[in-house]
Amino acid sequence: MTDIDRRDLERTPEAARTTAGPGAPASPAAPHIAARLFAGAAAEYGADAVSLQASTLGEAIDALQAGASDSAARVIGRSSFLLNAVAGSGREQRLSEGDRLDVLPPFAGG
């Protein structure tokens, strides 16, 4: 983890670090993953890298939204997700320890 990632993690809302969804603590067996937020998602969230625990892609998305402002949660909800550089295949996709989730907000243009 770089110094930049550590500083961003320190700013990560507690809910994103410790929950698998709104109000639901992640199970102790849930893997730790790294999430990187890009462009508008990072700007709204206030960090470009966070660490969280989640067992599925859906839980990771829920955890990010739970730890976010309303506007950041909306951007995350409209975003595309890459899991280890491959497009996410659905909210039920299982996560493994050390996975990397990229959050890509919608981009204008083509």
N, C-alpha and C positions, 0 to 999 in steps of 0.2 A: 504494500500500500504506500502510495507516495504521500509526501507532506500535504499536498493539495487535497487528496482524498481524506486524510485524517482531519483536516480543518473542516471539510464539508460534512464528514460524519459527526463531528462535534456539534454542527448546526442541525443535524437531522432530528426532526421531531421525535420524541420518545415513542409515540404510537407507531411510527414506521419501523422502529428498531425492534419492537417487542410484540407486535400483534400480527395475527393472521387475517384480520378483518376488523371491522368496526366493533370494538368492545370485546373481542374474543382473543384471549392470549394464544400465541402460537404454542403448539405442543412442544414439549422438550425435545422431541425427536425431529422436529422440523429443521431442514437444512438451512444453513446460513448461506445467503447469496449476496452478490454485489449488484446493485442497480445503478446504471448510468443514465442520467437524464440529459437530453439535448435540446438546444435552441429554446423555444418558448416554454417547454416543460421545465427546464432548469431555471429559467428566469422566474416563472411563477412559483416554483417550489422553493426557490432560494438556495438550492444546492445542486451540484451536477453529479454527485456520487453519494450513494447511501448504502448501508448494509442493513439487511433485514432477514427475518426468518419466515419461511413459508414452505408449504409442502407442494403447492400447485401454483401454476401461473395465475390463476384467479385469486388465490390468497395473497400473492405478491402484489397484484394490482390493487386489491382491497386495502392492503397494509399501506401502500403508497398513498392512496386516496384518504385513508383515515388520518394520516399524519400531515395532511395538506390543507391549505386554505380552500375556500369554495372555488375560487378561480383556478387554482392549481389542480384540484380534483377534476374539474371539467376538462382541462387540457389533457390530463392523464387518461380520462375516460374516452377521449377521441383519438388517442395515440395508437400507433402500431408498436408491436413488441418483438424484439429479436432475442431469442434465448441461445446464448453461445453462438451468435452471428447467424442464426437460422430463424426465419419467421416463426413466431409462436403458432402452435397448431390448435389452440383452444384453451379455455380456462381450466380444464381438467388435466392439462399436461403436467406431469410430475416433475418436480425439481430435485436436483441432487446437490450435495454439499459442494460449494465453490462455483456453482453456476453463475453466469453473468447475464443479467437482463438489461437490454438497452431499450429505453423509452423514447420513441421517435414521434414527436407531435406532427400533425398535418402540416405540410409545406405548401406554400403557394407556388404557382407556376408548374412547369412540367419539364 
